[in-house]
Amino acid sequence: MDSQTTELFYVIAQIAGIFIGFGALISLSRDRQQASAELFLVRAVVTMGLFVLIGALIPITLNAYGVAADILWRVSGLIMFIFNAVSIYVQFAPADIRKAYARRMRANWLGSIFFWLGMEGSSQLLMVLLIIGVYGTLADAFYATVLIINLFQAAYLLASLVYGRDDQEGPSKLI
């Protein structure tokens, strides 16, 4: 991994840290009687921030140990794929969250399609391509794209949360 890619991943990690901070601030300032949909969005923003932060540091750390580039990207992609799957499962484990989110998806199915198929689907596809080693010369670009897509997802959720704060039905007209 070249120094330019390393620097890019450090910057992406710093941006992810900002999302974690925003999520923490919102969480601390929120009303304790907050709707489960709003709580879901706060948790999702923090989780995606952590996902990107950790994801940006994995290849840098593996590179420090001299792991070969083809293995570095495959292992990084696999770790991220597993972490993403587990985080989605944990986010949707509570029944009240699933029900609240299902109502939101029905209310704004177009936004949900954009989020889950457009952003999440393309992110998952790129991680699978990394794991199986397709287009090996583009592995670092695929990995950076996964991180950036997840930053966009966090920004999308944060905007949903912020713009929905005064909505009587709760947050997230966007998703």
SETI-743189 format. One record per atom (N, C-alpha, C): residue number from 0; residue in three letters; x, y, z. Coordinates in nm, 4 decimals, m for minus. Example, Ala and Ser with C-alpha at 12.3 -4.5 7.8 and 13.67 -1.06 7.14 Angstrom:
2
0, ala, 1.3190, m0.5690, 0.7800
0, ala, 1.2300, m0.4500, 0.7800
0, ala, 1.3200, m0.3300, 0.7800
1, ser, 1.2850, m0.2250, 0.7080
1, ser, 1.3670, m0.1060, 0.7140
1, ser, 1.2900, 0.0030, 0.7870
END
This chain:
175
0, met, 0.0859, m0.1172, 0.0000
0, met, 0.0000, 0.0000, 0.0000
0, met, 0.0900, 0.1227, 0.0000
1, asp, 0.0619, 0.2149, m0.0905
1, asp, 0.1470, 0.3339, m0.1010
1, asp, 0.1096, 0.4389, 0.0052
2, ser, 0.1954, 0.5373, 0.0202
2, ser, 0.1748, 0.6393, 0.1236
2, ser, 0.0515, 0.7256, 0.0972
3, gln, 0.0168, 0.7453, m0.0297
3, gln, m0.1012, 0.8239, m0.0634
3, gln, m0.2290, 0.7525, m0.0159
4, thr, m0.2349, 0.6217, m0.0351
4, thr, m0.3503, 0.5432, 0.0112
4, thr, m0.3561, 0.5441, 0.1632
5, thr, m0.2412, 0.5292, 0.2273
5, thr, m0.2360, 0.5324, 0.3732
5, thr, m0.2887, 0.6660, 0.4251
6, glu, m0.2445, 0.7743, 0.3652
6, glu, m0.2903, 0.9073, 0.4069
6, glu, m0.4408, 0.9223, 0.3852
7, leu, m0.4915, 0.8720, 0.2722
7, leu, m0.6347, 0.8768, 0.2446
7, leu, m0.7121, 0.8047, 0.3544
8, phe, m0.6658, 0.6877, 0.3936
8, phe, m0.7364, 0.6111, 0.4966
8, phe, m0.7306, 0.6800, 0.6324
9, tyr, m0.6204, 0.7474, 0.6630
9, tyr, m0.6146, 0.8247, 0.7875
9, tyr, m0.7180, 0.9369, 0.7858
10, val, m0.7297, 1.0052, 0.6742
10, val, m0.8278, 1.1138, 0.6626
10, val, m0.9697, 1.0587, 0.6733
11, ile, m0.9967, 0.9466, 0.6089
11, ile, m1.1289, 0.8847, 0.6186
11, ile, m1.1580, 0.8467, 0.7632
12, ala, m1.0602, 0.7944, 0.8349
12, ala, m1.0784, 0.7591, 0.9763
12, ala, m1.1111, 0.8834, 1.0585
13, gln, m1.0473, 0.9949, 1.0290
13, gln, m1.0754, 1.1189, 1.1015
13, gln, m1.2179, 1.1666, 1.0749
14, ile, m1.2608, 1.1591, 0.9516
14, ile, m1.3982, 1.1986, 0.9185
14, ile, m1.4976, 1.1076, 0.9904
15, ala, m1.4687, 0.9782, 0.9939
15, ala, m1.5559, 0.8838, 1.0652
15, ala, m1.5642, 0.9197, 1.2133
16, gly, m1.4532, 0.9622, 1.2700
16, gly, m1.4530, 1.0042, 1.4100
16, gly, m1.5472, 1.1211, 1.4344
17, ile, m1.5600, 1.2078, 1.3367
17, ile, m1.6532, 1.3210, 1.3483
17, ile, m1.7976, 1.2699, 1.3541
18, phe, m1.8310, 1.1714, 1.2718
18, phe, m1.9653, 1.1144, 1.2769
18, phe, m1.9919, 1.0475, 1.4114
19, ile, m1.8926, 0.9804, 1.4646
19, ile, m1.9082, 0.9181, 1.5960
19, ile, m1.9351, 1.0267, 1.7001
20, gly, m1.8606, 1.1362, 1.6921
20, gly, m1.8801, 1.2465, 1.7856
20, gly, m2.0176, 1.3099, 1.7741
21, phe, m2.0636, 1.3331, 1.6508
21, phe, m2.1973, 1.3889, 1.6310
21, phe, m2.3037, 1.2951, 1.6884
22, gly, m2.2892, 1.1667, 1.6602
22, gly, m2.3851, 1.0699, 1.7138
22, gly, m2.3857, 1.0686, 1.8654
23, ala, m2.2671, 1.0771, 1.9248
23, ala, m2.2581, 1.0800, 2.0713
23, ala, m2.3215, 1.2070, 2.1271
24, leu, m2.2967, 1.3212, 2.0640
24, leu, m2.3574, 1.4467, 2.1093
24, leu, m2.5092, 1.4418, 2.1001
25, ile, m2.5598, 1.3919, 1.9901
25, ile, m2.7045, 1.3804, 1.9739
25, ile, m2.7608, 1.2862, 2.0792
26, ser, m2.6913, 1.1773, 2.1032
26, ser, m2.7362, 1.0808, 2.2017
26, ser, m2.7426, 1.1430, 2.3407
27, leu, m2.6434, 1.2215, 2.3755
27, leu, m2.6402, 1.2847, 2.5072
27, leu, m2.7445, 1.3955, 2.5211
28, ser, m2.7770, 1.4613, 2.4104
28, ser, m2.8703, 1.5739, 2.4167
28, ser, m3.0154, 1.5328, 2.3925
29, arg, m3.0379, 1.4081, 2.3639
29, arg, m3.1728, 1.3644, 2.3275
29, arg, m3.2631, 1.3511, 2.4500
30, asp, m3.3901, 1.3562, 2.4236
30, asp, m3.4922, 1.3354, 2.5251
30, asp, m3.4941, 1.1864, 2.5598
31, arg, m3.5024, 1.1556, 2.6858
31, arg, m3.5027, 1.0151, 2.7285
31, arg, m3.6274, 0.9405, 2.6833
32, gln, m3.7316, 1.0129, 2.6478
32, gln, m3.8541, 0.9507, 2.5987
32, gln, m3.8537, 0.9395, 2.4466
33, gln, m3.7369, 0.9416, 2.3905
33, gln, m3.7176, 0.9432, 2.2459
33, gln, m3.7787, 0.8197, 2.1794
34, ala, m3.8322, 0.8409, 2.0611
34, ala, m3.8910, 0.7316, 1.9837
34, ala, m3.7837, 0.6315, 1.9438
35, ser, m3.8232, 0.5063, 1.9310
35, ser, m3.7267, 0.4021, 1.8953
35, ser, m3.6670, 0.4260, 1.7566
36, ala, m3.7429, 0.4892, 1.6667
36, ala, m3.6889, 0.5176, 1.5329
36, ala, m3.5738, 0.6169, 1.5418
37, glu, m3.5865, 0.7165, 1.6283
37, glu, m3.4791, 0.8142, 1.6450
37, glu, m3.3581, 0.7493, 1.7119
38, leu, m3.3828, 0.6657, 1.8099
38, leu, m3.2741, 0.5947, 1.8767
38, leu, m3.2004, 0.5051, 1.7769
39, phe, m3.2754, 0.4412, 1.6883
39, phe, m3.2150, 0.3580, 1.5844
39, phe, m3.1199, 0.4403, 1.4982
40, leu, m3.1632, 0.5597, 1.4580
40, leu, m3.0807, 0.6432, 1.3713
40, leu, m2.9529, 0.6875, 1.4421
41, val, m2.9639, 0.7240, 1.5692
41, val, m2.8445, 0.7638, 1.6455
41, val, m2.7465, 0.6471, 1.6519
42, arg, m2.7971, 0.5308, 1.6857
42, arg, m2.7106, 0.4121, 1.6933
42, arg, m2.6499, 0.3792, 1.5577
43, ala, m2.7283, 0.3926, 1.4524
43, ala, m2.6783, 0.3612, 1.3183
43, ala, m2.5669, 0.4565, 1.2765
44, val, m2.5813, 0.5857, 1.3069
44, val, m2.4771, 0.6826, 1.2719
44, val, m2.3484, 0.6489, 1.3459
45, val, m2.3591, 0.6187, 1.4758
45, val, m2.2398, 0.5844, 1.5544
45, val, m2.1784, 0.4545, 1.5031
46, thr, m2.2622, 0.3553, 1.4754
46, thr, m2.2118, 0.2261, 1.4273
46, thr, m2.1426, 0.2416, 1.2923
47, met, m2.2006, 0.3177, 1.2015
47, met, m2.1361, 0.3379, 1.0712
47, met, m2.0069, 0.4156, 1.0851
48, gly, m2.0051, 0.5119, 1.1760
48, gly, m1.8803, 0.5839, 1.2021
48, gly, m1.7719, 0.4900, 1.2527
49, leu, m1.8091, 0.4020, 1.3445
49, leu, m1.7126, 0.3032, 1.3951
49, leu, m1.6695, 0.2071, 1.2849
50, phe, m1.7643, 0.1661, 1.2026
50, phe, m1.7359, 0.0768, 1.0899
50, phe, m1.6293, 0.1379, 0.9993
51, val, m1.6474, 0.2649, 0.9651
51, val, m1.5531, 0.3319, 0.8751
51, val, m1.4196, 0.3564, 0.9450
52, leu, m1.4236, 0.3968, 1.0700
52, leu, m1.3003, 0.4209, 1.1453
52, leu, m1.2159, 0.2940, 1.1531
53, ile, m1.2771, 0.1862, 1.1957
53, ile, m1.2052, 0.0589, 1.2057
53, ile, m1.1630, 0.0111, 1.0677
54, gly, m1.2543, 0.0243, 0.9717
54, gly, m1.2244, m0.0197, 0.8357
54, gly, m1.1069, 0.0536, 0.7743
55, ala, m1.0939, 0.1822, 0.8044
55, ala, m0.9823, 0.2591, 0.7491
55, ala, m0.8495, 0.2178, 0.8119
56, leu, m0.8539, 0.1726, 0.9361
56, leu, m0.7296, 0.1375, 1.0053
56, leu, m0.6848, m0.0072, 0.9834
57, ile, m0.7755, m0.0950, 0.9423
57, ile, m0.7393, m0.2363, 0.9212
57, ile, m0.6283, m0.2520, 0.8169
58, pro, m0.6432, m0.1999, 0.6942
58, pro, m0.5367, m0.2213, 0.5955
58, pro, m0.4058, m0.1510, 0.6332
59, ile, m0.4159, m0.0389, 0.7021
59, ile, m0.2943, 0.0301, 0.7463
59, ile, m0.2181, m0.0580, 0.8440
60, thr, m0.2908, m0.1191, 0.9366
60, thr, m0.2283, m0.2071, 1.0360
60, thr, m0.1710, m0.3316, 0.9700
61, leu, m0.2471, m0.3956, 0.8822
61, leu, m0.1961, m0.5148, 0.8133
61, leu, m0.0732, m0.4817, 0.7295
62, asn, m0.0746, m0.3663, 0.6657
62, asn, 0.0391, m0.3235, 0.5850
62, asn, 0.1643, m0.3060, 0.6717
63, ala, 0.1470, m0.2586, 0.7939
63, ala, 0.2604, m0.2396, 0.8846
63, ala, 0.3294, m0.3721, 0.9158
64, tyr, 0.2548, m0.4817, 0.9072
64, tyr, 0.3120, m0.6144, 0.9307
64, tyr, 0.3650, m0.6784, 0.8033
65, gly, 0.3617, m0.6059, 0.6936
65, gly, 0.4182, m0.6553, 0.5693
65, gly, 0.3324, m0.7563, 0.4956
66, val, 0.2025, m0.7579, 0.5208
66, val, 0.1124, m0.8502, 0.4525
66, val, 0.1073, m0.8128, 0.3039
67, ala, 0.1167, m0.9118, 0.2192
67, ala, 0.1133, m0.8893, 0.0738
67, ala, m0.0176, m0.8234, 0.0338
68, ala, m0.0113, m0.7379, m0.0686
68, ala, m0.1253, m0.6551, m0.1085
68, ala, m0.2506, m0.7371, m0.1395
69, asp, m0.2360, m0.8479, m0.2153
69, asp, m0.3561, m0.9244, m0.2500
69, asp, m0.4226, m0.9833, m0.1268
70, ile, m0.3437, m1.0274, m0.0302
70, ile, m0.3997, m1.0834, 0.0937
70, ile, m0.4539, m0.9708, 0.1820
71, leu, m0.3825, m0.8595, 0.1855
71, leu, m0.4231, m0.7448, 0.2666
71, leu, m0.5658, m0.7019, 0.2330
72, trp, m0.5964, m0.6857, 0.1051
72, trp, m0.7289, m0.6385, 0.0663
72, trp, m0.8349, m0.7444, 0.0857
73, arg, m0.8002, m0.8710, 0.0624
73, arg, m0.8968, m0.9785, 0.0838
73, arg, m0.9326, m0.9920, 0.2312
74, val, m0.8323, m0.9908, 0.3180
74, val, m0.8561, m1.0024, 0.4620
74, val, m0.9317, m0.8797, 0.5131
75, ser, m0.8905, m0.7617, 0.4698
75, ser, m0.9596, m0.6383, 0.5107
75, ser, m1.1060, m0.6423, 0.4684
76, gly, m1.1311, m0.6835, 0.3445
76, gly, m1.2687, m0.6945, 0.2955
76, gly, m1.3499, m0.7956, 0.3741
77, leu, m1.2894, m0.9093, 0.4078
77, leu, m1.3588, m1.0119, 0.4852
77, leu, m1.3924, m0.9620, 0.6256
78, ile, m1.2974, m0.8985, 0.6904
78, ile, m1.3229, m0.8444, 0.8247
78, ile, m1.4366, m0.7426, 0.8191
79, met, m1.4328, m0.6557, 0.7205
79, met, m1.5370, m0.5538, 0.7083
79, met, m1.6725, m0.6155, 0.6758
80, phe, m1.6738, m0.7165, 0.5910
80, phe, m1.7990, m0.7832, 0.5554
80, phe, m1.8622, m0.8454, 0.6800
81, ile, m1.7815, m0.9145, 0.7591
81, ile, m1.8318, m0.9778, 0.8818
81, ile, m1.8787, m0.8715, 0.9808
82, phe, m1.7979, m0.7677, 1.0006
82, phe, m1.8344, m0.6601, 1.0930
82, phe, m1.9647, m0.5935, 1.0499
83, asn, m1.9818, m0.5714, 0.9207
83, asn, m2.1036, m0.5094, 0.8689
83, asn, m2.2246, m0.5991, 0.8926
84, ala, m2.2117, m0.7272, 0.8633
84, ala, m2.3236, m0.8198, 0.8822
84, ala, m2.3640, m0.8270, 1.0295
85, val, m2.2667, m0.8343, 1.1182
85, val, m2.2951, m0.8405, 1.2613
85, val, m2.3605, m0.7107, 1.3084
86, ser, m2.3110, m0.5968, 1.2609
86, ser, m2.3678, m0.4691, 1.3056
86, ser, m2.5119, m0.4523, 1.2569
87, ile, m2.5423, m0.4979, 1.1366
87, ile, m2.6809, m0.4911, 1.0871
87, ile, m2.7697, m0.5809, 1.1723
88, tyr, m2.7221, m0.6998, 1.2027
88, tyr, m2.7991, m0.7919, 1.2868
88, tyr, m2.8255, m0.7313, 1.4244
89, val, m2.7227, m0.6759, 1.4868
89, val, m2.7369, m0.6174, 1.6203
89, val, m2.8321, m0.4981, 1.6165
90, gln, m2.8215, m0.4163, 1.5127
90, gln, m2.9098, m0.2988, 1.5017
90, gln, m3.0568, m0.3397, 1.4945
91, phe, m3.0855, m0.4476, 1.4226
91, phe, m3.2246, m0.4866, 1.4016
91, phe, m3.2718, m0.5972, 1.4948
92, ala, m3.1917, m0.6364, 1.5920
92, ala, m3.2304, m0.7432, 1.6842
92, ala, m3.3536, m0.7080, 1.7677
93, pro, m3.3632, m0.5871, 1.8238
93, pro, m3.4825, m0.5559, 1.9041
93, pro, m3.6083, m0.5481, 1.8163
94, ala, m3.7142, m0.6138, 1.8606
94, ala, m3.8387, m0.6186, 1.7839
94, ala, m3.8984, m0.4800, 1.7624
95, asp, m3.8892, m0.3922, 1.8620
95, asp, m3.9470, m0.2589, 1.8471
95, asp, m3.8747, m0.1780, 1.7399
96, ile, m3.7430, m0.1987, 1.7270
96, ile, m3.6667, m0.1309, 1.6221
96, ile, m3.7100, m0.1823, 1.4846
97, arg, m3.7228, m0.3137, 1.4715
97, arg, m3.7657, m0.3709, 1.3428
97, arg, m3.9031, m0.3184, 1.3018
98, lys, m3.9962, m0.3127, 1.3979
98, lys, m4.1310, m0.2643, 1.3672
98, lys, m4.1290, m0.1170, 1.3285
99, ala, m4.0559, m0.0353, 1.4051
99, ala, m4.0487, 0.1082, 1.3748
99, ala, m3.9831, 0.1301, 1.2389
100, tyr, m3.8787, 0.0542, 1.2107
100, tyr, m3.8109, 0.0712, 1.0826
100, tyr, m3.8986, 0.0237, 0.9667
101, ala, m3.9734, m0.0834, 0.9868
101, ala, m4.0638, m0.1318, 0.8819
101, ala, m4.1691, m0.0261, 0.8488
102, arg, m4.2197, 0.0446, 0.9520
102, arg, m4.3154, 0.1536, 0.9268
102, arg, m4.2502, 0.2640, 0.8441
103, arg, m4.1259, 0.2970, 0.8770
103, arg, m4.0540, 0.4008, 0.8030
103, arg, m4.0298, 0.3590, 0.6589
104, met, m3.9969, 0.2319, 0.6398
104, met, m3.9711, 0.1829, 0.5036
104, met, m4.0982, 0.1907, 0.4191
105, arg, m4.2112, 0.1550, 0.4790
105, arg, m4.3382, 0.1633, 0.4046
105, arg, m4.3745, 0.3085, 0.3749
106, ala, m4.3442, 0.3980, 0.4682
106, ala, m4.3772, 0.5397, 0.4494
106, ala, m4.2890, 0.6045, 0.3436
107, asn, m4.1669, 0.5588, 0.3328
107, asn, m4.0751, 0.6167, 0.2339
107, asn, m3.9986, 0.5032, 0.1658
108, trp, m4.0683, 0.4281, 0.0856
108, trp, m4.0077, 0.3119, 0.0211
108, trp, m3.8992, 0.3509, m0.0773
109, leu, m3.9122, 0.4669, m0.1430
109, leu, m3.8110, 0.5098, m0.2392
109, leu, m3.6777, 0.5395, m0.1689
110, gly, m3.6844, 0.6096, m0.0562
110, gly, m3.5633, 0.6369, 0.0220
110, gly, m3.5011, 0.5090, 0.0745
111, ser, m3.5846, 0.4143, 0.1146
111, ser, m3.5343, 0.2858, 0.1646
111, ser, m3.4658, 0.2061, 0.0543
112, ile, m3.5240, 0.2086, m0.0647
112, ile, m3.4618, 0.1395, m0.1785
112, ile, m3.3253, 0.2013, m0.2088
113, phe, m3.3203, 0.3346, m0.2103
113, phe, m3.1938, 0.4041, m0.2345
113, phe, m3.0896, 0.3652, m0.1292
114, phe, m3.1304, 0.3658, m0.0031
114, phe, m3.0366, 0.3349, 0.1050
114, phe, m2.9900, 0.1900, 0.0990
115, trp, m3.0853, 0.0951, 0.0947
115, trp, m3.0499, m0.0464, 0.1065
115, trp, m2.9977, m0.1067, m0.0234
116, leu, m3.0584, m0.0769, m0.1348
116, leu, m3.0093, m0.1351, m0.2600
116, leu, m2.8973, m0.0521, m0.3207
117, gly, m2.9178, 0.0778, m0.3256
117, gly, m2.8170, 0.1644, m0.3863
117, gly, m2.6876, 0.1692, m0.3075
118, met, m2.6968, 0.2163, m0.1844
118, met, m2.5736, 0.2339, m0.1061
118, met, m2.5267, 0.1038, m0.0409
119, glu, m2.6146, 0.0399, 0.0367
119, glu, m2.5718, m0.0809, 0.1086
119, glu, m2.5412, m0.1945, 0.0117
120, gly, m2.6243, m0.2094, m0.0905
120, gly, m2.6014, m0.3157, m0.1879
120, gly, m2.4700, m0.3003, m0.2623
121, ser, m2.4387, m0.1781, m0.3048
121, ser, m2.3118, m0.1576, m0.3756
121, ser, m2.1922, m0.1771, m0.2820
122, ser, m2.2072, m0.1382, m0.1570
122, ser, m2.1004, m0.1591, m0.0591
122, ser, m2.0743, m0.3089, m0.0378
123, gln, m2.1825, m0.3852, m0.0217
123, gln, m2.1695, m0.5302, m0.0021
123, gln, m2.1075, m0.5971, m0.1248
124, leu, m2.1503, m0.5555, m0.2431
124, leu, m2.0956, m0.6117, m0.3665
124, leu, m1.9448, m0.5881, m0.3752
125, leu, m1.9030, m0.4665, m0.3446
125, leu, m1.7595, m0.4364, m0.3496
125, leu, m1.6808, m0.5194, m0.2478
126, met, m1.7384, m0.5395, m0.1299
126, met, m1.6684, m0.6223, m0.0310
126, met, m1.6572, m0.7672, m0.0780
127, val, m1.7610, m0.8192, m0.1406
127, val, m1.7550, m0.9561, m0.1933
127, val, m1.6499, m0.9650, m0.3035
128, leu, m1.6448, m0.8661, m0.3918
128, leu, m1.5433, m0.8656, m0.4972
128, leu, m1.4025, m0.8609, m0.4374
129, leu, m1.3863, m0.7874, m0.3286
129, leu, m1.2564, m0.7842, m0.2599
129, leu, m1.2205, m0.9216, m0.2048
130, ile, m1.3151, m0.9839, m0.1396
130, ile, m1.2907, m1.1136, m0.0745
130, ile, m1.2519, m1.2200, m0.1768
131, ile, m1.3216, m1.2231, m0.2901
131, ile, m1.2914, m1.3276, m0.3890
131, ile, m1.1769, m1.2893, m0.4818
132, gly, m1.1291, m1.1659, m0.4714
132, gly, m1.0110, m1.1244, m0.5461
132, gly, m1.0353, m1.0834, m0.6899
133, val, m1.1584, m1.0482, m0.7233
133, val, m1.1894, m1.0024, m0.8589
133, val, m1.1357, m0.8606, m0.8765
134, tyr, m1.0792, m0.8338, m0.9933
134, tyr, m1.0234, m0.7017, m1.0238
134, tyr, m0.9196, m0.6601, m0.9191
135, gly, m0.8258, m0.7480, m0.8929
135, gly, m0.7230, m0.7254, m0.7905
135, gly, m0.6492, m0.5937, m0.8017
136, thr, m0.6333, m0.5429, m0.9237
136, thr, m0.5617, m0.4159, m0.9396
136, thr, m0.6435, m0.2973, m0.8874
137, leu, m0.7742, m0.3184, m0.8699
137, leu, m0.8606, m0.2121, m0.8188
137, leu, m0.8979, m0.2317, m0.6718
138, ala, m0.8329, m0.3254, m0.6050
138, ala, m0.8711, m0.3603, m0.4684
138, ala, m0.8673, m0.2399, m0.3742
139, asp, m0.7616, m0.1595, m0.3810
139, asp, m0.7541, m0.0436, m0.2912
139, asp, m0.8640, 0.0578, m0.3232
140, ala, m0.8963, 0.0733, m0.4508
140, ala, m1.0042, 0.1645, m0.4906
140, ala, m1.1402, 0.1112, m0.4441
141, phe, m1.1618, m0.0199, m0.4580
141, phe, m1.2865, m0.0803, m0.4097
141, phe, m1.3008, m0.0580, m0.2592
142, tyr, m1.1931, m0.0814, m0.1880
142, tyr, m1.1969, m0.0688, m0.0419
142, tyr, m1.2252, 0.0759, m0.0007
143, ala, m1.1577, 0.1698, m0.0635
143, ala, m1.1822, 0.3118, m0.0340
143, ala, m1.3265, 0.3477, m0.0676
144, thr, m1.3801, 0.2930, m0.1750
144, thr, m1.5182, 0.3201, m0.2138
144, thr, m1.6161, 0.2672, m0.1095
145, val, m1.5891, 0.1489, m0.0553
145, val, m1.6737, 0.0945, 0.0520
145, val, m1.6764, 0.1907, 0.1702
146, leu, m1.5612, 0.2407, 0.2084
146, leu, m1.5545, 0.3334, 0.3219
146, leu, m1.6311, 0.4625, 0.2920
147, ile, m1.6149, 0.5134, 0.1720
147, ile, m1.6815, 0.6392, 0.1358
147, ile, m1.8334, 0.6195, 0.1249
148, ile, m1.8768, 0.5076, 0.0709
148, ile, m2.0210, 0.4791, 0.0656
148, ile, m2.0774, 0.4777, 0.2068
149, asn, m2.0053, 0.4166, 0.2995
149, asn, m2.0540, 0.4105, 0.4371
149, asn, m2.0526, 0.5477, 0.5039
150, leu, m1.9599, 0.6339, 0.4663
150, leu, m1.9653, 0.7723, 0.5151
150, leu, m2.0901, 0.8419, 0.4612
151, phe, m2.1219, 0.8188, 0.3344
151, phe, m2.2444, 0.8753, 0.2770
151, phe, m2.3678, 0.8220, 0.3494
152, gln, m2.3667, 0.6934, 0.3822
152, gln, m2.4793, 0.6365, 0.4557
152, gln, m2.4932, 0.7039, 0.5929
153, ala, m2.3826, 0.7223, 0.6610
153, ala, m2.3873, 0.7880, 0.7920
153, ala, m2.4388, 0.9311, 0.7775
154, ala, m2.3938, 1.0018, 0.6742
154, ala, m2.4407, 1.1385, 0.6509
154, ala, m2.5903, 1.1393, 0.6195
155, tyr, m2.6339, 1.0446, 0.5423
155, tyr, m2.7758, 1.0322, 0.5066
155, tyr, m2.8606, 1.0105, 0.6314
156, leu, m2.8158, 0.9203, 0.7182
156, leu, m2.8891, 0.8938, 0.8418
156, leu, m2.8850, 1.0132, 0.9356
157, leu, m2.7706, 1.0790, 0.9428
157, leu, m2.7590, 1.1981, 1.0277
157, leu, m2.8535, 1.3080, 0.9788
158, ala, m2.8600, 1.3261, 0.8473
158, ala, m2.9535, 1.4249, 0.7913
158, ala, m3.0975, 1.3844, 0.8206
159, ser, m3.1283, 1.2567, 0.8104
159, ser, m3.2625, 1.2083, 0.8432
159, ser, m3.2973, 1.2406, 0.9869
160, leu, m3.2022, 1.2209, 1.0732
160, leu, m3.2228, 1.2472, 1.2153
160, leu, m3.2429, 1.3955, 1.2425
161, val, m3.1571, 1.4778, 1.1864
161, val, m3.1624, 1.6217, 1.2101
161, val, m3.2888, 1.6827, 1.1497
162, tyr, m3.3209, 1.6484, 1.0257
162, tyr, m3.4372, 1.7062, 0.9610
162, tyr, m3.5681, 1.6546, 1.0188
163, gly, m3.5654, 1.5409, 1.0847
163, gly, m3.6866, 1.4851, 1.1432
163, gly, m3.7076, 1.5208, 1.2890
164, arg, m3.6185, 1.5989, 1.3493
164, arg, m3.6286, 1.6303, 1.4926
164, arg, m3.7592, 1.7010, 1.5280
165, asp, m3.8090, 1.7868, 1.4414
165, asp, m3.9304, 1.8618, 1.4720
165, asp, m4.0561, 1.7977, 1.4144
166, asp, m4.0405, 1.6872, 1.3478
166, asp, m4.1527, 1.6167, 1.2868
166, asp, m4.2323, 1.5447, 1.3953
167, gln, m4.3611, 1.5588, 1.3937
167, gln, m4.4464, 1.4957, 1.4941
167, gln, m4.4413, 1.3429, 1.4857
168, glu, m4.4163, 1.2911, 1.3679
168, glu, m4.4123, 1.1464, 1.3501
168, glu, m4.2761, 1.0884, 1.3848
169, gly, m4.1793, 1.1711, 1.4146
169, gly, m4.0457, 1.1239, 1.4463
169, gly, m3.9519, 1.1514, 1.3315
170, pro, m3.8296, 1.1051, 1.3434
170, pro, m3.7276, 1.1372, 1.2440
170, pro, m3.7436, 1.0590, 1.1157
171, ser, m3.6669, 1.1047, 1.0194
171, ser, m3.6382, 1.0251, 0.9025
171, ser, m3.7455, 1.0234, 0.7958
172, lys, m3.7652, 1.1348, 0.7339
172, lys, m3.8445, 1.1358, 0.6116
172, lys, m3.7590, 1.0818, 0.4971
173, leu, m3.6257, 1.0801, 0.5173
173, leu, m3.5362, 1.0373, 0.4117
173, leu, m3.5268, 0.8870, 0.3982
174, ile, m3.5402, 0.8138, 0.5092
174, ile, m3.5302, 0.6675, 0.4966
174, ile, m3.6592, 0.6015, 0.5331
END
